[in-house]
Amino acid sequence: MTLHISREQARRFLALYHFTPTDLPGTIERLATVQYDPLNPVGRNPDLVFQARVPGYQVDDWQKVAYTDRLGQTGLARPSER
């Protein structure tokens, strides 16, 4: 069965899916991966991604989740559910 939706419906769905406010673990689970780039011309990529999606996010909050809380197996990737 194929589901047909308009471009506007697809745009609304994707915007809600990616930008509905959630916490840091919820964002990591939703996105699955976030690219890390050590260069910082206007902000590092993980910080920019999470600032757009997590209310109250502060620069480098992701490091505690990734390295202290061990949310993912490698970097910010979530372990697969088994």
Secondary structure by P-SEA (a helix, b strand, c coil): cbbbbcaaaaaaaaaaaccccccaaaaaaaacbbbbbcccccccaaaaaaaacccccccaaaaaaacccccccccccccccc
